[in-house]
Amino acid sequence: MTPQTPSAAKPRAVLATLLVQSNTVVSTHTLIDELWGAEPPRTATTTLQVYVSQLRKALLADTGEAAGETGTAQPLLTRPPGYLMQLAPEELDLAVFESLRAEGRAAYGRREYEAASRALSRALGLWTGPALSGIPHGPSLETSAIRLNELRAEVLEQRISADLRLGLHQELVGELMGLAHEHPLRETLHCHLMVALYRSGRQSDALQAYQRARRSLADELAVEPGPVLTRLHERVLASDPSLARHGEPPLRLVPVGGSDDRPAGASGNGSGNGSAGYGRDTRPTVWLPPALADFTGREDQLAVGERLLAGELPGRNRVLVLSGRAGAGKTALAVRLAHDAAGRFPDGRVMVTLRDADGRAVEPRTAMATLLRRLRGPRATGADSGPEPLPSSETELAELLHERTEGREVLIVLDDAVSEAQVRPVLSAVPGATVILTSRQVLGALESARHLTLDVLSTREAEALLMACGGPRMRDDPEAAGEIAQLCGRLPLALRVAAAGLAARPHWTVAGLARRLRDERTRLAALALGDLDVRGTLLTAYRDVDEKARRAFRILGLAALPDFAPSTGTALLAMDPVEAERITEQLVQAHLLEARRQPGRLAPVRYSFHSLLRPLALEALAEESPQEGPAAVERLCRAFLTLARHADARLAPGRERLTYEAEPPPAISPGEVVGNAPLRWFQEESAGLSEAVRQAHAAGLWSLCCSLASATAGYYEASALWDEWETTHDLALDAARRSGDAEAEAVIQRSLGDLAWQRHQTSLAIDRYRLARQLFTRQGDRVAAGRCQSAEADALLAMGQIARAGHGYARALSVSRLVDDARGSAESLRGLALVAQHEGRHEEALARMKECESAARTAGDRRWTEYASRTASALRIALASGRPAGASSIPLEVRPGVWLFLPSRPARRAA
């Protein structure tokens, strides 16, 4: 009630009567009867007019403005033979309530239970107490109050029914206990309470709830409970498994008469049609597991599946194949579709699993026999005649199954199919039925089938599933929940196990769970709870493929993250490229490996592991064939070295790099893999190269580790990848020292000197260059020693020690010319040109840079040739402009793409 609501009882009664019948003329006679009954006062009409006037003022005052000032429309109008309250639907809570009620009932009828619950809850939220409380009731308001309170109760019961179908039974128990106590004679509420208790594992409490309801009815009305409540009581006593269903009304399962497939309590002699569905017995054959109440995501796949089941897709396809890796939620999606399609298949919906308890494929005839037992109703001769025997041959079973399904609207779910050969006989026997197939294989050879491949959930869906399953703690730490979703690879099974593990351990935090999952070596162990074991589920897919594919799966686990090219698979598997591709594609078909199209890349298809399958592959390698690991790592590192040396020779010709004496892998062709795009190849394989260096170091392949790191240095320098440069070369330096390889140590020290120089750590750079020069000199490598002298001069130049740098370049040039090192000469001539330019000897600088260009061209280094050419051109332009002093002050490009800003040379004094 607002401050403008009349405080007197009779004006409130007038207002209530007009509001309940808004947009309808209420006669003066009806209002007088409502206020004074059969004996109105003589002044009734005049008094009613006064009440109406007061209400009009209050209604306008409620808007905060006077009608005369603003022209605001007066909702209370005089319309013969009485008055009309004219309101828009959204202005009256009663109209909003009725609209939300209709919306909720419609959604409920469409089995959109979440939408129904939401709309009905909003409708109930408009109520603040019993209808028209605090207002004196005449005959009209009394009738309205009764009707509205009954509508409210109906909406409440339907909202609870929708929540039960969403699996919120535990959350409803407390509310239902209070409602059953408040309304002891409403049997529907008692039914809902019993089902909620039963589904919460409280069978004895459900039976006690029935006894309380029975006593209330007997005490108040001297009657027994109705057939719906009575039948529900019998089913609770019998532990009827169909009561555990969430996605639809509890239904009686109708297997073949009396076979072992029939669950306890599913008797065939009940009847009745209770409004809530708890007493139904004569329903279509339904043999489905419960739908997941917290099913999340898959909107696109659900839409396609629903359209196919409704016959809305083009073509005559009546078979939907859901494929995907183990744990992707194929069965959950199939069951959800089957539950949602209840209205389209009045003759039955049945699911058969195509594997036995040990995970082995069942024979087609076994699957058909199970289908027959679950699809057939009781025999016409009566229940006493016992179950009808089934034929033993596959042909006879197929004929009988065809006969039983022909002309019937039946949905069959064949779960966990192993191959096309397993399901073809079953599909041939039920040509008129609609079939949903799930399989870890693609089953692409099936004719006239619609295929949907289930990938992992999107990030949003994965986090939503964690929140739904993990409870308040997961919702309170969304950042850690997001990390868990990624560490689980967004795989539905892994997400559910992670959430269940958190719920089962109240002392754990979400961040703590994320920390346990970060270590790839222990991730699978952390994703196990009771009989929920992600590792065990993934292993079933691994065991489905033949031994050759299993070996490939194990060895390919050594490939680097995040993905790898076909050439990597060829090297690891020690196969020719065609055979390696065939077996890799076999793993893709089994969803043990992922293939991604990469248009525009050197390898247009790249392969990767799901984040939970790579740990499984490495575990299997360590347990089943540990002797294969070291050899595979060496093959991979040799292949990378062959390709990297080929790419580096084209990216930076003449650069120092270590040699490696072993033969390159025969199946790897650098020209085909790298082509004429060395930089692109390095960019695409950068992660694999870094991992190969780490693996070589871990395996004790010291020479390979050093050679690989050396072959990548040019790319790291050209791409400014300082961290990768440092990491790989620190490992290589350790490998060189462990193996006592002075040459390797010298090459790595020189490269680390370049890194320090790039990072402006000039003192460290000089130390590394001098150490490398000493090591090269001891090895008799005058070429490399001379180049170290030139690199040291670069560092001195960066420190502003121009004269010392010039002496260093001159000594380096003498050595390079003596040993006929064109690349070393180019580097030294470039340094002398830079010194001359800084000191104002511009003609000399230009001449030196032209010599540098010629030496670089002789060395075959296009990058250095282009560098020398553009630097000489800049000097030439500065000289031609008549302002040669400007050439001294421009920034120096001391190496290709590397600039140095030196302080300006002091001006010479005039003589």
N, C-alpha and C positions, 0 to 999 in steps of 0.2 A: 504494500500500500504506500503510495507516495504522500508527501505532505499535503497535497491538494485533494486527496481522497476524502470524501465526506466522513466525518466521525459518527454522525447519527446513523442508526440502524436502517431506517426506512429509505433515506436517499441511497444508501449503499445497496439496498435490495433492488431499487429501481435501476441503478447503474449495472448491477450484476445481471438482471433480466435482459436489459438492452444489449449488453456485451455478449451474453450467451447466444442471443439471437441476432447478432450483428448483421447489418446489411439486409435485414428483414423488418418490415413494419410490424411493430408490436402495438396492439390496440390499447386504447385507454382502459377498456373494460378488463383486459387481461392484467394490466398493471394494478388496477384497483383490487382485483381478486387476489393478486399476489401479496399486496400490502395489508388488506383488511379482511380477506376471506368473504364469508357470506353476509356480514353485517358491517358494511362500510359506513363511515360518518356522513352527515349531510354535506359536509364541505370536502368530500373526497376528491372531487374533480379539481377544485381550487387548490387544495393542498398538493395534489400531484403536480399541478402547474408550477407551484413554488419549488418543489423538489427538482423539477426539470430545469428551472431557471438557475438554481444553485449549481446544478451539475454542469450547465453550459459555461458558467463563469469559471468553475474549477477546471474544466477541460481546456479552456483557453489559457487560463493562468498556468497550466501545466506546461504550455509551450514557451512560457516566459515572455509573452507579448499579448497585447490587447488586440482584439479583432478589428477594432476601429482604426488602430494605428498601422497595422501591417496588412490587413486584408486576409489574415489567416482564416482558412475555411473552418467553419463550425461543424464538427462531426455529428452533433446531436440535432437532428432536423425534425420539424413538424411535418408529418405526412398522414393525412386522413386514412384511417380513423384513429391514428395514434402518433407514435414517434418512431424514428429510424436512426440507428447508430451506424453511421457510414464510415467504414474503416478499410484501409488496404490490408491484405492478408498478413504482411509482415509487421503490422502495428498491433496485432492481437496474439498473445501467447497461445490461446486456444487454437487459432488457425495455424500457427506455426507447428504446434503439437500434432495436429491432425495431418499436416503435410509431411512431417517427419515420420509419423506412424505409417502413412501410406508408402513413403520411400523405403522404410525398413522392411515392411511386409513384402514389397516387390523384390527387394534384394534377397530376402530370405527365400522367396519362391524361386529365384534364379540360382540358389545355392551359393550366393555371394555372402557368406556368413560374416566376414569381417566388416563389410560395408553395412550389412543389416545391423550388426551390433553397434556400430558407430552411430547410425541414424537413430536407432531406438534409444540409445543412451542419451543422445542430445534431446530427444523428446522427453525423456524422464527428467532430465536436468531442469526443465522449465517448471517443474512442480516444487512447491514449498510446503505442501501439506495436503490434507484432504480437500477435495473440490468444494469451493464456495464455503469454506469454514469461516466462522465469525460473522456470517450473514444469516439473518432469519429467513427460513425457507417457507415459501408458500407452495402451492401445488406445482407451479411451473419450475421453480428452482429445485424443489425436492426431486422431481423427475430428472432434471439436468445433472444434479449432483450424483445420483445413482448411476446414470449413464456414464458420466465422466470418470468416476472412480472405477467402474468396471473396465472402461477403456484403458485406464492407467494400469490396472492389474494385468490385462491382456498383453499390453506392450511390455511390461516387466517380465512376464512369463516367456514371451517370444525372444526378448533380449537374452534371457538366461539360456534358452534353448540354443540360440546362436553361439553363445559363449561356450556351451558344452560341445558343440560341434567343432569349435576352434581348439578344443583340448584344454580349456581353462578350468577343468574340474576342481583342482586343488584350490584355486583362487576363489571358487564359488561356494565352497563348503560353508564358511562362516556366514556369508550373506544368506544362503538358503536356510540355514538353521534358524536364523532370526526371523525370516519370512514365514517359515513353517510354523513357528511358535505364534507369530502375529496373525496368521491366517490358517488356523488348524483344519478348516473344512475344505480348503482348496487342494484337491487331490493332485493336480498337475505340479504344484510346488513340491509335494511330497515325492512324486516321481522323479523330478529333477534332483532333489536332494539325495535320493537313493542311488541314482546313477552317478552323481558326483562323488559320493562316498565310495561306491564300488570301484570306480576308475582310479580312485586315490589309494587303492589297496586296503580299504576299510570295509570289508564285506560284513563283518559282525555289526559295525555301526549302521550300515545300510539296513540290515535286518531289524535292528532296534528302532530305526526311524519308521519302518513300516508298522511295527507294533504300536508306536506312539500315535501314528495316524489312525490306525484301526480303533484304538481306545477312544480317541477324540470323536470319531464318527459315531461310535456306539454310544458314548455318553451324551453327545449333543443331539443326535438324530435317530439313535437306535437302529442304525443300518450298518451293513458290512461295506468294506471298500468296493469300489466299482471294478469292472473286469480289467481295465488297464492296469490299475495299481496291483490287483491280485496277481495278474500274469507276470508283472515285473517282479513281484515278490518270489514267485516260483523260479524265475530265471536267475535271480540273485542266489537263491538256495542251491540251484544246480550249477553255479559258476559258469553260466552261459558265456562263452568267449566272444560272441558277437556283441555283447554289451560293452566291450572295450573299444568298439569302433568310434572314431571321432568325426569322420567326414560325412556321415549320413545317419539317418535313424537306425538304431540297433535292429538288425534283420536276422531272421532265422536262416542258418545255412542249410541248404538242401542238397546233400551229397547223394550218391547212389544208396538205395535203401539198405541201411545198416552196415555199410562198409567201415573199415578201420579208419577211413579218412574223416569220419563224422565226429565232430568234437562233442565232448560231454555236454549234456544239457540241451542240445538242439533237437528236442523232441518234435515229432511231426503231427501232434494231435491237438495243438492249440489253435484257436481262432480268435477273432476280435479285431476291432479297428479303432483302438484308442487314439485320441487326437494327437498325442505326442509321439506315437509310433512305438511305444514300449510294449504293446500287446500284439503286434502284427505277427502272423505266422505264415500266411498264404501270400508270399511275395516271390519275385523272380529268384532264380538260383543266383546266389552271390557268394563267391569264395575269394575274398580279397583280404589282405592284411590291412590294418588300420592305416589311414592316411596320416601323414605327419601334420600335427597341429601347427608346428612352426615352420612349415615349408616356406622357403624364401627364394625369391628371384625366379629366373627362367620364364619371364613373361612372354618373350618372343616364341620360345619353344612351346609353351602352353597354348599360345594362340594358334600356332600351326597345327598342333595336335588336335585341338578342339575343332578346328575347321575340317580336318580330315575325318574325324569321327562324325561330324555333322554332314559329311558328304558335300562340303562346299568347295573343295579344291578341284581344279580341272583334272580330267582323266578318270580312270576307274580304279585308282589305287585304293585298296582297303587294308593295306599292310603298312604300318609305320615302324621303322627300324630306328631305335635309339641306341647309338653306339658312343663309346667313350671309355676313358681309362677307368680302372677299378677305383671305386670311391667317389666317382663324379656325380652320383645321384640319379643314375638311370632308372633304377627300380622305383625310387621315390617319385620320380616324374611320371612313370607309367601308372603307378597306383593312384596318384593324384588325378590323372586324366580319367582313369577308370571310375573313380568315385564321382567325379564331376559329370560323367556321362550317363548317370543312372537313368535319366528320363528317355535317353535315346535307345536303350537296349532293354526293352521290357522282358525279354526272354532269358536274360541272365548275363552275368559278368563273372568270369572265372580266370584265376591265375594259376599257372603251373610252372614250377621251377625245373629247368632242364639240366640240373646237376644234382648228384646225390650228396649225402652228408659229407663225403670225403672230397667233394669238389670234382668228381669225375663226371663226364658227360653221360646222361641217360640215353638209352636207345630210343629211337622214334616210336617204337611200339609201346614202350613203357610210358612215354609222354601221352600217347593217344589213349591208353587204358586209363590213365589218371584223369584225363579230360572227360572221358565217358562217365567215370564214376562221379565226377563233380557236376557234370551237366545234366544227367538224367534225373528225372523226378521219380517218385514212387511208382511201382508197377500198377497197371490197371486192375490186377487181380487182388490187390490189397496188400497191406503191410505184412500179413501173416505168411505170405508166400516166400518171404526172404529176398535177399538180393539176387538180381538176375545175373547168371554167370556170363563172363566175357569171353569172346573167342581168343585164341592164343596166337594166331598168325597175324602178321602186320597187315596183310591184304584185307582180312576179314575185319580187323579193328578199324581200318580206314573206311571200309564200306559202312560199317555200323555208325561211325562218327559222322560220316556224310549224311546218313539217314537222319540222325538225331539233330543235326544243325540245319538241314535244308529247310528253307522257308521261315527260319527263326531269326529274330534280331538279337544276335549274341555277340558279345565282346570277349575276346580271348587274349590274355596276357601271357606270353611265353617269355619267361625271365631267364636271363643269363645263358643265352644260346652260345654254343661253342663254334658252330660252323654252319654253312649253308646246307651241307649234306644232312645235318641233324634235323633241320626244320622243314626241309622241302616236303618229305612225306606227310608231315602234319598239316602244312599249308594246303597241300593237294587234297587232303581229306575234308577241309572246311572252306571250300571256295566261296561260299556265300557269307561267311563270318567276317567281322572286322577284327584285325589282329594287331596287337602292339608287341613288338619284339625288342628285347634288350640284349646287348652283347658287347663284350670288350673288343670284338673284331668289327670291322666295318660292314661285313656281309654284303659287299658290293655286287656279288654275282646273283643276288636274288632278283627275280624278274618282277616287274610291276609293283615295286615297293618304293615308298617315300622315305628318304634317309634324313635323320637329324643327328648331327654329332655334337655331343655335350662337351664343351670345354670347361675349364674351371670357371667359377663365378667371377663377376666383375668385382672390382675393389669395393664398390658401394654395397653390392649384394653380400659379399663375404663378411664385411663388417656388420651388416644388419643381421646376418645369421648368428654371428658371435654374440651380439647384443641379445637376440631372442633366446639363445640357449644358455648364455652365461650369467644372466641375471643382473642385479644392480651393480655388482662389483665391476663387471665388464663395461657397463654403461658409464660408470663413474670415471673410467680411465680410457677415453677413446684413443689417445695416442698409442698406448701400449696395445690396445685391442687391434689397432691398425697394423702394428708391427707383427702381431701374432698372425693376422690374416695373411700377410705376405710370407712369413716363415712357413706357414702351412700350405703355401702355394695356392691359396684360395680354393683348395679341394674340399668339397662339402663334408666328406667323412672326417677328414683331419680336423676341420673346424669344429664339428660336433664333439669329437673326442677331446679336443683341447678345452672346449667349454665345459664338458662333463667332468673332466679332470679337475678343473678349477672349482666347480660346484661341489665336488666330493671332498675337497680339501679346504675347509674354511680358513685355515691358517696361511694359505698361499695368497699372494697378491697377483694382480694381472701383470705387473711389471716383472715379478719374479718368474712367472710362467714364460714370458717373452725371453727372459735371460736364459732359461733352461733350453729353449728352442733354438737359440742362436748358433750353438755349436753343431755343425752339420754331422759330426761323428756320433752325437748322442740324441739327435732330433727324433729319430724313429722310436727310440726307447721311451722318450717322454710322451709320445702319442699312443699310449696304451692304457686302458683302464678296464679291468675285468676281462670280459670276452670281447671288448671293443679294442681291436688292435690294427692300427693302420698298416704296420709292417706285414702282418699276416694277410690282409686283404690285397696288398700290392704284390705279395709273393705268388698269389694264385694266378695273376696275369703273367708273371715271369715263368711259372711252371707250365703254362698253356702252350708255349712255343717250343720248338724242337731244340736239341742240344746245340746245334750250330748257331741258332739265333740267341740262345742263352749265353753262349760264350761271347758272342759279339756284344751283347748287352753289358756283360761284366767288363769287358776290355774298354768299350767306348766310354765307360764311366771315368776313365782317365783323361778324357778330353777336357779342355778348359771351359770355364764359364765365360760368357753366358751362352755361347753357341759355337759351332765348329763347321768348317767347310767339308765337302766330300773328300778332299785330299787328306784331311786329318783322319777320317775314317779309313781310308785306303792304307795309310801308314800304320795306324794302330792295329788293324786286322791282318796286315801282311797279306793282302789279297790284291788281285788286279782290280782296277777301278770299276769294271762292270759287275763283278761278283760282289765287291764291297757295297756298291749301290743297291744291288738286289737284296742283300741281307739287311741293309740299313732300312730300306723301304718295308721289309717284312716287320721290323720292329715298330715302324710308324703305324702300319696297319693294325698291330696289336696294342697300340697306344702306350708302348713302352718308351717311345721316342717321339719327339715332335719335329715336324718339318715346317719351315716358314719360307714363303716366297720372299725374295729380296730383290725386286726389280732394280736394275741399274748397278748392281754390285758384281764384282768379278765372279763370285759364286752365287748364281741366282737363287739357289736353294741352300739353306743352312739348317743344321740340325741342332736340337737342344734337348736336355733332360728337364722334366718337371723337378722342382726343388726337393721333392721327397723321393723321386726315383733315382737320382744320382747317388745319394747315400746308400740306397738299397743295392745299386750296382757295385759300389765299392765294397760294401759288406760281403756280397756274394763272391766277389773276386778274392777277398782275403780268406774266406772260408772254403771255397770250392777249388780254386786254382791259383794259389798265391805265387806259384813259380812263374806264372805268365806275366805278372806285373812288371818286373824289371826289364824284361826283353821288350815289352810293348812300349814302355817309357823311352827306352833307347831308340826304338824305331821312330817314335814320334819326334824326339829331339833331333835325330838325324834328318828327318824330312823337313822340319822347320829350319834347320841350319842350311840345308841345300837351297831352300826357297829364299831364305833371308839373305844369303850371300849373293844369290842371283839378283835380287831386288836392290841390294845395297850397291852392287857393282854398277848398276844403272843410275842409281840415285846420287852416288858420290864416288865416281871412278877414281882409282888411285889411292883411296883412303886406307890407312893401316887396318888390317883385320887379320885375325888369327886363322891359320890353316887347320884343317882336320883331315887326318890321313885316311879314315875309313871310307869305304865306297858309299855313295849316296843310294837311297832306296831306289831300286830299278823301276818301280811302278809310278814314281813321281817325275813329272816332266815340268821343270821350272818355266820353260817357255810357254807352255799351255796354261799353267796356273797363274803366273804373274803377268805374262804378256808384256805389253809396253806401258804398264801402269804401276811402277814400283811403289810410288807413294800411296796409291789407293790400296795396294795389297798390304802394305805395312799398317795402314789405318784399320783395315778390316780384321787383321790378324794380331793386332797389338796385344789384346788380352791373352791370346793363346801363346804368343811369344814370351810374355812375362811369366806365364804359368810354366812353360817349358823350361825356362831357366831355373825356376824354383824346383821343378821335378828333377831336373838333372842334378842339381845340388843335393837334394834329398836322397837321390839314388847313388850318390858318390861318383857320378860320371863327370869327373873334374874337368877333363879336356873339353867335353861337349858343353859344359856349363860356361866355360870361359869363351869358347868360340861363338856360342849363341849370343852371349851378351855383347861381344865385340861386333857381331854382325848387325846388331840393332842400334848401335850408338849413333850412326849417321842419321837414322830416322828420328831418334829422340832429340837430337840437336836441331834438326830442321823443323821439328814440330813443337819445340820448347816443352817437351814432356820431362821436366826436371825430376819429378818424384820417381817415375818409372826408370829413368836413367840411373838414378842413385840406387834404387832397390836392386835392380838386376846386377849392377856392377859391384856393389858391395858383396853380393853372393859370389860373383865371379872372382873377385880379389881374394876372398877366403878360399875358394877352390884352387886358385893358382898357388897360394902359399901352402895349402895342404898337400898338393901334389909336387911342390918344389919346382914348378915350371916358371923359370925366371923370365922367359920370353912373354908368356901369358901375363905375368904380373906387370911387365913393362907396358904392354899394350893397354891393359886395364888402367894402370896409373895414368898414362897419357890421356885416356878418355875421361877419367875422373878429373884430371886437370882442366880439360875443356869445360866440364860441367861447372867446376868452381869458378872459372873465368866468366862463364855465362851468368852465374849468380853474383858476379861482382865481388867474389871472395878472392881477390887478386893474390894475397900473400899465400893462401892455401894452394892456389893454382900454380904459383911459382915453385913451391915445395914439391908438388906432384910432378911438374914438368922436369925438374932437376933430377928427381929420383928415377923417373922413367928414362931420362937421357943416360944416366949412369948405368942402368940395367941394360939398355940397348947397346951401349958402348962395350960392356963386358961380353955381350953376345956377338959383338962384331957387326952389328947392324947399323952401319953408318947412315943409311937413308933415314931410318926412323929417328936416330939420334939427331940428325940435322933438322928434321921437322920439329922435334921437341925444342930445339934452340929457337926456331922461329915462333913457336907457340909461347915460349917464355918471354920473347920480345913483345908479343901482343900484350901480355900482362903488364910489362914495364910501361908500354905505351899508355895503357889504361890508367896507370898510376901517375902519368904526367912526366915520367923520366924519359924524355924524348931522345936524348943523346945516347943513353945506355941501350934504349930500344933499337936505335939505328945501328949501333955496333953489333947487336945480336942478330939483326936481319942480315947484315953483311957477312958475318961468319956462317950463318945458315945457308946463304946463297953460294958461298964458296964450296961448301960441302955438297950441296945438291948438284951443282954443275960438275963437280969432280966425279960423282957417282952416277951422273946422267939421270937425275930424278926430276922429271918435268913437273910433277905435282909439287914437290918441295920447292922447286925454283919459282913456281907461280906464287906460292905462299910468301916466300922471301921477297920477291920483287914487289908484290903488293904492299908489304910492310915498308920497304924503302920508299915507295911512292907516297905512302901516308906520311912518313917522316918529312920528306921533301915538301909535301903540300903544306904541312903545319909550319914548317920553317920558312915558307915564302918562296921556295925554289920551284916555281910552278911549271916551268918548261921541263925540268928534270922529273917532276912528279908525273907529268903527262907521258914522258918517254918511258919511265919505269912501268906505268900502268899498261902501256901498249905491249911492252915485253911480257908483262903478266898475262895479258890476253892471249898472246901467242903461245906461251908455255902451257896455259890451261887447255888451249885447243889441242896441243900436242898430247897432253895427258888424256884427252877424250872426256873432260869434265865439262858438260854443258853449263851446269850451274855456275861454276867459277868463270867460265868464258863470258857468260852474259853479265856477271857481276863486274868483271874487269872492263867490259865494253861500255856499260852505262856509267861507270865511274870516270873512265877516260872521256866520255862524251860530256859529262858535267864539267870536268876541268877545261875541256876545249871551249865550251860555251862561256865559262867565266873569263878565260883569257881573251876570247874574241870580243867580249863586251867592253874591253878596255879598262876593266876594273879587276885586275888580277888579285888585289888584296882581298876581294870577296871570296876567292877560292880558299883562303886560309881560314876563314871564319865559319865555313859551312860545316855541319856535323859530318863526321867521318863514318862511312860504311866500311868497317874494318874487315868484316867477313860477309859473305852473302847473307843479306837480311839482318845483319847485326850492326847497330849503330853505336858510335862512341862520341860523347860530347866532351871535348877538351877545352881548357881555358885558352883564350886568345893569346897569340904570340905577342910579347911586348914589342911596341914600335921601336925601330932603330933611331938613335939620336942622329941629328944632322951633323955632318963633319964640321 
